Structure formats: C-alpha cells, structure tokens
C-alpha cells in the first residue's frame, strides 16, 4: 500500500499563519531577544546591578527601538542611576508609543519633580491613581451615593459647597502637604477631611477637630473631593512658591515638658541630645535602599559630649540591645505611642539624624534642625544636587554619592556635629 497523499493544512500552506519568510523569522527572533534583554534589564535593576542592567536595556532597545515597555523600564533605570534627563526622555518616548499607559506617565512625573520641573510634574503625577493595583483614593461607591451623577474632583477654584479632602499616600506625604489645608479653607470654607487615625493629631493643628474623620461611614454628605497630594498642582506650586514660611506643626507644651523631664533624669544636662532614626517602615517599596543598620552609625556614636536618643519604632529598635558604643544611647521607641510623642521628644533635642521616613517630615514641619540621610536615588521631593530643601528650610540633606554606600554621609554628619560644638 502506498504512502497516503499529502494533505495540505492551513498551518502548512504557503501564506498560512506558520509560514514565515527569512526576513520575518529574523524579525521574530529579534523580538524574542529584545524581550529577553528587557526582562534581564529589569531583573538586574531590582538587584542593584545598574551598569549590567543598562547594558541589557540598550541591547533590547537596539533590537526593538519602538518597544514602549523597554523604554519605560529604561526610564526607571536611568532614574535609579540619577541620570534624570535620560529618564525623562525615555518616558516621553514610551508615552508617544503608548499614550494611555499609566506607568510611563507616573515615572515621567517623578523625573520632572525630581529635576524641579514642578508644573508639568504635578500634571503627570495625576496618573498615580491609574497605576495597576493602586487603590482609589476614595471608595467609588461613596462618590455616587445618593446622587444621580458622581461627585466631581475639585478644580481648585473657590467653591460654595462642601469639599472633602482625602489624606492619601504615606505619613510623610500627609505631613508634607498638610501645609496647604489653610489655603484650601480660604477657597472652600465648608471643608471636611478623611484621614487615618495616626494623622488626626497632626491635622488637628491645621484644621478644626470637628472637620476630621477617620471612617468613611462617619463622613457627612459632600459636593466635591480632592486628594491631599493633588493640592500642589491646584495651587500652581513651583520651586519659588512652595509654602514654607514657617513651622506649621508644634509639639504639645505639656507633653514636651514631660519628655524633657524624663530625659533630664537619664542624661547629663550639659550634653547635646541628638535623635536617631535609622530605618523606615519595612513595607515601603524602597526601604531596602533608604534604611541602614544601627551599627553603620558608629562614627557618630563615638563623638564626645553627645547623648543619642532613639526614636526608632518597630522591629529595628531591637538593635539598641546590641549597642556598645561610646556615647550614651537612650531607647525611647517602645514608649512612643504616636506622632504626638515623637513631636514632644523632638522639641527637646538639639538635632535629629534620620533616614528618609516620616519623622524627617515631622522635624521639617516643626522647623527643627534635622540631618536626613538620602540614598543615591532619592525620592523626588528632595530634588537633586542640593543640601537644602525648599519644602523644609530647617532640614539639611546628606546624599549618597555611590549606591548603597553610607560611610561618606555619616562622616559628613559627624563633621557637622563636631563643628557645631565649637
């Protein structure tokens, strides 16, 4: 019996979906190689191998120049390398290729804000709520409850109805942007604020207590709403117009006196008192870059005439139990019940030394001296190439010159403390 006749199928027929010319096969292979290099670029970036990541990112882009995702990842990599101009250019190209993708818009916002281009940066920053997995700043059901149309987002103009401000983002962001609340009240006198319980004692200093709510179900009816982090855009904030004309948060005098008395019983009154916070919240996405172990602060802890006060909360305060440095170190972390205690303790110190976490904002909002240790790729709010902050005039910034290397910063702070003792 002879062989069965060949039966042509759609996949085998010339011109079918599996039929590729030599040029098409070459392009397909190039696309696969480009995708592999792009994935490797992002994996290496996450591991902190920035030079190797850049090599693979460039190979990917050479193979597939119009890949929006590769440009997006390269933009993040350039931000991590502090090559902000290249980061901005990559994200702009990614947006031209994929205008509706929120990731490149958000990364463009961070690059623009970091470089001081605030006006355009605030506009792009509005894409933050469209990022995959980002929770809405307000429950969608609340926006439509009892109304034929959803309640609109405030446009910044004077408004006669009731405005709901939502204290979104992290603790540091809420502290930073709380300065705008008195400005909002002048445009919208009928104001209510939704915030987490931790923030209520602070926000009560810039707004009436009866305006504050920690539960969605306790809110009165409102006519429009706005996230707290959207206020810089609505007020047209530039580097020259940042509201920073004085402290806007103050410690409770009685609580401050109580903490000062406690420290007077533990430390020599003639010694300078320096606060320490060396880690932020472990759940923060960049905590592995911004935090450091207590032992890394050894050059500070060997100074004469200084007593250190730990305001560190969370699991990292256990490191105090392994401290055997020359200077006294008092651990108050276990006794701190909230930001009111932190403010009261700060009021009795000569200076705070901390990493980029909420207490840096707290000291800045109180107008107290603070040295903030920043990673190589710092958050956008600290800008670049400057040791001061237009947001917080009392804060001094100390920046890594090499990713992951804290030694030079800590020596810089040690020199500052030695010089201030003269």
Secondary structure as a PSIPRED ss2 file (coil, helix, strand):
# PSIPRED VFORMAT (PSIPRED V4.0)

   1 X C   1.000  0.000  0.000
   2 X C   1.000  0.000  0.000
   3 X C   1.000  0.000  0.000
   4 X C   1.000  0.000  0.000
   5 X C   1.000  0.000  0.000
   6 X C   1.000  0.000  0.000
   7 X C   1.000  0.000  0.000
   8 X C   1.000  0.000  0.000
   9 X C   1.000  0.000  0.000
  10 X C   1.000  0.000  0.000
  11 X C   1.000  0.000  0.000
  12 X C   1.000  0.000  0.000
  13 X C   1.000  0.000  0.000
  14 X C   1.000  0.000  0.000
  15 X C   1.000  0.000  0.000
  16 X C   1.000  0.000  0.000
  17 X C   1.000  0.000  0.000
  18 X C   1.000  0.000  0.000
  19 X C   1.000  0.000  0.000
  20 X C   1.000  0.000  0.000
  21 X C   1.000  0.000  0.000
  22 X H   0.000  1.000  0.000
  23 X H   0.000  1.000  0.000
  24 X H   0.000  1.000  0.000
  25 X H   0.000  1.000  0.000
  26 X H   0.000  1.000  0.000
  27 X H   0.000  1.000  0.000
  28 X H   0.000  1.000  0.000
  29 X H   0.000  1.000  0.000
  30 X H   0.000  1.000  0.000
  31 X H   0.000  1.000  0.000
  32 X H   0.000  1.000  0.000
  33 X H   0.000  1.000  0.000
  34 X H   0.000  1.000  0.000
  35 X H   0.000  1.000  0.000
  36 X H   0.000  1.000  0.000
  37 X H   0.000  1.000  0.000
  38 X H   0.000  1.000  0.000
  39 X H   0.000  1.000  0.000
  40 X H   0.000  1.000  0.000
  41 X H   0.000  1.000  0.000
  42 X H   0.000  1.000  0.000
  43 X H   0.000  1.000  0.000
  44 X H   0.000  1.000  0.000
  45 X H   0.000  1.000  0.000
  46 X H   0.000  1.000  0.000
  47 X C   1.000  0.000  0.000
  48 X C   1.000  0.000  0.000
  49 X C   1.000  0.000  0.000
  50 X H   0.000  1.000  0.000
  51 X H   0.000  1.000  0.000
  52 X H   0.000  1.000  0.000
  53 X H   0.000  1.000  0.000
  54 X H   0.000  1.000  0.000
  55 X H   0.000  1.000  0.000
  56 X H   0.000  1.000  0.000
  57 X H   0.000  1.000  0.000
  58 X H   0.000  1.000  0.000
  59 X H   0.000  1.000  0.000
  60 X H   0.000  1.000  0.000
  61 X H   0.000  1.000  0.000
  62 X H   0.000  1.000  0.000
  63 X H   0.000  1.000  0.000
  64 X C   1.000  0.000  0.000
  65 X C   1.000  0.000  0.000
  66 X C   1.000  0.000  0.000
  67 X C   1.000  0.000  0.000
  68 X H   0.000  1.000  0.000
  69 X H   0.000  1.000  0.000
  70 X H   0.000  1.000  0.000
  71 X H   0.000  1.000  0.000
  72 X H   0.000  1.000  0.000
  73 X H   0.000  1.000  0.000
  74 X H   0.000  1.000  0.000
  75 X H   0.000  1.000  0.000
  76 X H   0.000  1.000  0.000
  77 X H   0.000  1.000  0.000
  78 X H   0.000  1.000  0.000
  79 X H   0.000  1.000  0.000
  80 X H   0.000  1.000  0.000
  81 X C   1.000  0.000  0.000
  82 X C   1.000  0.000  0.000
  83 X C   1.000  0.000  0.000
  84 X H   0.000  1.000  0.000
  85 X H   0.000  1.000  0.000
  86 X H   0.000  1.000  0.000
  87 X H   0.000  1.000  0.000
  88 X H   0.000  1.000  0.000
  89 X H   0.000  1.000  0.000
  90 X H   0.000  1.000  0.000
  91 X H   0.000  1.000  0.000
  92 X H   0.000  1.000  0.000
  93 X H   0.000  1.000  0.000
  94 X H   0.000  1.000  0.000
  95 X H   0.000  1.000  0.000
  96 X H   0.000  1.000  0.000
  97 X H   0.000  1.000  0.000
  98 X C   1.000  0.000  0.000
  99 X C   1.000  0.000  0.000
 100 X C   1.000  0.000  0.000
 101 X C   1.000  0.000  0.000
 102 X H   0.000  1.000  0.000
 103 X H   0.000  1.000  0.000
 104 X H   0.000  1.000  0.000
 105 X H   0.000  1.000  0.000
 106 X H   0.000  1.000  0.000
 107 X H   0.000  1.000  0.000
 108 X H   0.000  1.000  0.000
 109 X H   0.000  1.000  0.000
 110 X H   0.000  1.000  0.000
 111 X H   0.000  1.000  0.000
 112 X H   0.000  1.000  0.000
 113 X H   0.000  1.000  0.000
 114 X H   0.000  1.000  0.000
 115 X C   1.000  0.000  0.000
 116 X C   1.000  0.000  0.000
 117 X C   1.000  0.000  0.000
 118 X H   0.000  1.000  0.000
 119 X H   0.000  1.000  0.000
 120 X H   0.000  1.000  0.000
 121 X H   0.000  1.000  0.000
 122 X H   0.000  1.000  0.000
 123 X H   0.000  1.000  0.000
 124 X H   0.000  1.000  0.000
 125 X H   0.000  1.000  0.000
 126 X H   0.000  1.000  0.000
 127 X H   0.000  1.000  0.000
 128 X H   0.000  1.000  0.000
 129 X H   0.000  1.000  0.000
 130 X H   0.000  1.000  0.000
 131 X C   1.000  0.000  0.000
 132 X C   1.000  0.000  0.000
 133 X C   1.000  0.000  0.000
 134 X C   1.000  0.000  0.000
 135 X C   1.000  0.000  0.000
 136 X C   1.000  0.000  0.000
 137 X C   1.000  0.000  0.000
 138 X C   1.000  0.000  0.000
 139 X C   1.000  0.000  0.000
 140 X H   0.000  1.000  0.000
 141 X H   0.000  1.000  0.000
 142 X H   0.000  1.000  0.000
 143 X H   0.000  1.000  0.000
 144 X H   0.000  1.000  0.000
 145 X C   1.000  0.000  0.000
 146 X C   1.000  0.000  0.000
 147 X C   1.000  0.000  0.000
 148 X C   1.000  0.000  0.000
 149 X C   1.000  0.000  0.000
 150 X C   1.000  0.000  0.000
 151 X C   1.000  0.000  0.000
 152 X E   0.000  0.000  1.000
 153 X E   0.000  0.000  1.000
 154 X C   1.000  0.000  0.000
 155 X C   1.000  0.000  0.000
 156 X C   1.000  0.000  0.000
 157 X C   1.000  0.000  0.000
 158 X C   1.000  0.000  0.000
 159 X C   1.000  0.000  0.000
 160 X C   1.000  0.000  0.000
 161 X C   1.000  0.000  0.000
 162 X C   1.000  0.000  0.000
 163 X E   0.000  0.000  1.000
 164 X E   0.000  0.000  1.000
 165 X E   0.000  0.000  1.000
 166 X E   0.000  0.000  1.000
 167 X C   1.000  0.000  0.000
 168 X C   1.000  0.000  0.000
 169 X C   1.000  0.000  0.000
 170 X C   1.000  0.000  0.000
 171 X H   0.000  1.000  0.000
 172 X H   0.000  1.000  0.000
 173 X H   0.000  1.000  0.000
 174 X H   0.000  1.000  0.000
 175 X H   0.000  1.000  0.000
 176 X H   0.000  1.000  0.000
 177 X H   0.000  1.000  0.000
 178 X H   0.000  1.000  0.000
 179 X H   0.000  1.000  0.000
 180 X H   0.000  1.000  0.000
 181 X H   0.000  1.000  0.000
 182 X H   0.000  1.000  0.000
 183 X H   0.000  1.000  0.000
 184 X H   0.000  1.000  0.000
 185 X H   0.000  1.000  0.000
 186 X H   0.000  1.000  0.000
 187 X H   0.000  1.000  0.000
 188 X C   1.000  0.000  0.000
 189 X C   1.000  0.000  0.000
 190 X C   1.000  0.000  0.000
 191 X E   0.000  0.000  1.000
 192 X E   0.000  0.000  1.000
 193 X E   0.000  0.000  1.000
 194 X E   0.000  0.000  1.000
 195 X C   1.000  0.000  0.000
 196 X C   1.000  0.000  0.000
 197 X H   0.000  1.000  0.000
 198 X H   0.000  1.000  0.000
 199 X H   0.000  1.000  0.000
 200 X H   0.000  1.000  0.000
 201 X H   0.000  1.000  0.000
 202 X H   0.000  1.000  0.000
 203 X H   0.000  1.000  0.000
 204 X C   1.000  0.000  0.000
 205 X C   1.000  0.000  0.000
 206 X C   1.000  0.000  0.000
 207 X C   1.000  0.000  0.000
 208 X C   1.000  0.000  0.000
 209 X H   0.000  1.000  0.000
 210 X H   0.000  1.000  0.000
 211 X H   0.000  1.000  0.000
 212 X E   0.000  0.000  1.000
 213 X E   0.000  0.000  1.000
 214 X C   1.000  0.000  0.000
 215 X C   1.000  0.000  0.000
 216 X H   0.000  1.000  0.000
 217 X H   0.000  1.000  0.000
 218 X H   0.000  1.000  0.000
 219 X C   1.000  0.000  0.000
 220 X C   1.000  0.000  0.000
 221 X C   1.000  0.000  0.000
 222 X C   1.000  0.000  0.000
 223 X C   1.000  0.000  0.000
 224 X E   0.000  0.000  1.000
 225 X E   0.000  0.000  1.000
 226 X E   0.000  0.000  1.000
 227 X E   0.000  0.000  1.000
 228 X H   0.000  1.000  0.000
 229 X H   0.000  1.000  0.000
 230 X H   0.000  1.000  0.000
 231 X H   0.000  1.000  0.000
 232 X H   0.000  1.000  0.000
 233 X H   0.000  1.000  0.000
 234 X H   0.000  1.000  0.000
 235 X C   1.000  0.000  0.000
 236 X C   1.000  0.000  0.000
 237 X C   1.000  0.000  0.000
 238 X C   1.000  0.000  0.000
 239 X C   1.000  0.000  0.000
 240 X C   1.000  0.000  0.000
 241 X C   1.000  0.000  0.000
 242 X C   1.000  0.000  0.000
 243 X C   1.000  0.000  0.000
 244 X C   1.000  0.000  0.000
 245 X C   1.000  0.000  0.000
 246 X C   1.000  0.000  0.000
 247 X C   1.000  0.000  0.000
 248 X C   1.000  0.000  0.000
 249 X C   1.000  0.000  0.000
 250 X C   1.000  0.000  0.000
 251 X C   1.000  0.000  0.000
 252 X C   1.000  0.000  0.000
 253 X H   0.000  1.000  0.000
 254 X H   0.000  1.000  0.000
 255 X H   0.000  1.000  0.000
 256 X H   0.000  1.000  0.000
 257 X H   0.000  1.000  0.000
 258 X H   0.000  1.000  0.000
 259 X H   0.000  1.000  0.000
 260 X H   0.000  1.000  0.000
 261 X H   0.000  1.000  0.000
 262 X H   0.000  1.000  0.000
 263 X H   0.000  1.000  0.000
 264 X H   0.000  1.000  0.000
 265 X C   1.000  0.000  0.000
 266 X C   1.000  0.000  0.000
 267 X C   1.000  0.000  0.000
 268 X C   1.000  0.000  0.000
 269 X C   1.000  0.000  0.000
 270 X C   1.000  0.000  0.000
 271 X C   1.000  0.000  0.000
 272 X E   0.000  0.000  1.000
 273 X E   0.000  0.000  1.000
 274 X E   0.000  0.000  1.000
 275 X E   0.000  0.000  1.000
 276 X E   0.000  0.000  1.000
 277 X E   0.000  0.000  1.000
 278 X C   1.000  0.000  0.000
 279 X C   1.000  0.000  0.000
 280 X C   1.000  0.000  0.000
 281 X C   1.000  0.000  0.000
 282 X C   1.000  0.000  0.000
 283 X C   1.000  0.000  0.000
 284 X C   1.000  0.000  0.000
 285 X C   1.000  0.000  0.000
 286 X C   1.000  0.000  0.000
 287 X H   0.000  1.000  0.000
 288 X H   0.000  1.000  0.000
 289 X H   0.000  1.000  0.000
 290 X H   0.000  1.000  0.000
 291 X C   1.000  0.000  0.000
 292 X C   1.000  0.000  0.000
 293 X C   1.000  0.000  0.000
 294 X H   0.000  1.000  0.000
 295 X H   0.000  1.000  0.000
 296 X H   0.000  1.000  0.000
 297 X H   0.000  1.000  0.000
 298 X C   1.000  0.000  0.000
 299 X C   1.000  0.000  0.000
 300 X C   1.000  0.000  0.000
 301 X C   1.000  0.000  0.000
 302 X C   1.000  0.000  0.000
 303 X C   1.000  0.000  0.000
 304 X C   1.000  0.000  0.000
 305 X C   1.000  0.000  0.000
 306 X E   0.000  0.000  1.000
 307 X E   0.000  0.000  1.000
 308 X E   0.000  0.000  1.000
 309 X E   0.000  0.000  1.000
 310 X E   0.000  0.000  1.000
 311 X C   1.000  0.000  0.000
 312 X C   1.000  0.000  0.000
 313 X C   1.000  0.000  0.000
 314 X C   1.000  0.000  0.000
 315 X H   0.000  1.000  0.000
 316 X H   0.000  1.000  0.000
 317 X H   0.000  1.000  0.000
 318 X H   0.000  1.000  0.000
 319 X H   0.000  1.000  0.000
 320 X H   0.000  1.000  0.000
 321 X H   0.000  1.000  0.000
 322 X H   0.000  1.000  0.000
 323 X C   1.000  0.000  0.000
 324 X C   1.000  0.000  0.000
 325 X C   1.000  0.000  0.000
 326 X C   1.000  0.000  0.000
 327 X C   1.000  0.000  0.000
 328 X C   1.000  0.000  0.000
 329 X E   0.000  0.000  1.000
 330 X E   0.000  0.000  1.000
 331 X E   0.000  0.000  1.000
 332 X C   1.000  0.000  0.000
 333 X H   0.000  1.000  0.000
 334 X H   0.000  1.000  0.000
 335 X H   0.000  1.000  0.000
 336 X C   1.000  0.000  0.000
 337 X C   1.000  0.000  0.000
 338 X C   1.000  0.000  0.000
 339 X H   0.000  1.000  0.000
 340 X H   0.000  1.000  0.000
 341 X H   0.000  1.000  0.000
 342 X H   0.000  1.000  0.000
 343 X H   0.000  1.000  0.000
 344 X H   0.000  1.000  0.000
 345 X H   0.000  1.000  0.000
 346 X H   0.000  1.000  0.000
 347 X H   0.000  1.000  0.000
 348 X C   1.000  0.000  0.000
 349 X C   1.000  0.000  0.000
 350 X C   1.000  0.000  0.000
 351 X E   0.000  0.000  1.000
 352 X E   0.000  0.000  1.000
 353 X E   0.000  0.000  1.000
 354 X E   0.000  0.000  1.000
 355 X E   0.000  0.000  1.000
 356 X C   1.000  0.000  0.000
 357 X C   1.000  0.000  0.000
 358 X H   0.000  1.000  0.000
 359 X H   0.000  1.000  0.000
 360 X H   0.000  1.000  0.000
 361 X H   0.000  1.000  0.000
 362 X H   0.000  1.000  0.000
 363 X H   0.000  1.000  0.000
 364 X H   0.000  1.000  0.000
 365 X H   0.000  1.000  0.000
 366 X H   0.000  1.000  0.000
 367 X C   1.000  0.000  0.000
 368 X C   1.000  0.000  0.000
 369 X C   1.000  0.000  0.000
 370 X E   0.000  0.000  1.000
 371 X E   0.000  0.000  1.000
 372 X E   0.000  0.000  1.000
 373 X E   0.000  0.000  1.000
 374 X E   0.000  0.000  1.000
 375 X C   1.000  0.000  0.000
 376 X C   1.000  0.000  0.000
 377 X C   1.000  0.000  0.000
 378 X C   1.000  0.000  0.000
 379 X C   1.000  0.000  0.000
 380 X H   0.000  1.000  0.000
 381 X H   0.000  1.000  0.000
 382 X H   0.000  1.000  0.000
 383 X C   1.000  0.000  0.000
 384 X C   1.000  0.000  0.000
 385 X C   1.000  0.000  0.000
 386 X C   1.000  0.000  0.000
 387 X C   1.000  0.000  0.000
 388 X E   0.000  0.000  1.000
 389 X C   1.000  0.000  0.000
 390 X C   1.000  0.000  0.000
 391 X C   1.000  0.000  0.000
 392 X C   1.000  0.000  0.000
 393 X C   1.000  0.000  0.000
 394 X C   1.000  0.000  0.000
 395 X E   0.000  0.000  1.000
 396 X E   0.000  0.000  1.000
 397 X E   0.000  0.000  1.000
 398 X E   0.000  0.000  1.000
 399 X E   0.000  0.000  1.000
 400 X C   1.000  0.000  0.000
 401 X C   1.000  0.000  0.000
 402 X C   1.000  0.000  0.000
 403 X C   1.000  0.000  0.000
 404 X C   1.000  0.000  0.000
 405 X C   1.000  0.000  0.000
 406 X C   1.000  0.000  0.000
 407 X H   0.000  1.000  0.000
 408 X H   0.000  1.000  0.000
 409 X H   0.000  1.000  0.000
 410 X H   0.000  1.000  0.000
 411 X H   0.000  1.000  0.000
 412 X H   0.000  1.000  0.000
 413 X H   0.000  1.000  0.000
 414 X H   0.000  1.000  0.000
 415 X H   0.000  1.000  0.000
 416 X H   0.000  1.000  0.000
 417 X H   0.000  1.000  0.000
 418 X H   0.000  1.000  0.000
 419 X H   0.000  1.000  0.000
 420 X H   0.000  1.000  0.000
 421 X C   1.000  0.000  0.000
 422 X C   1.000  0.000  0.000
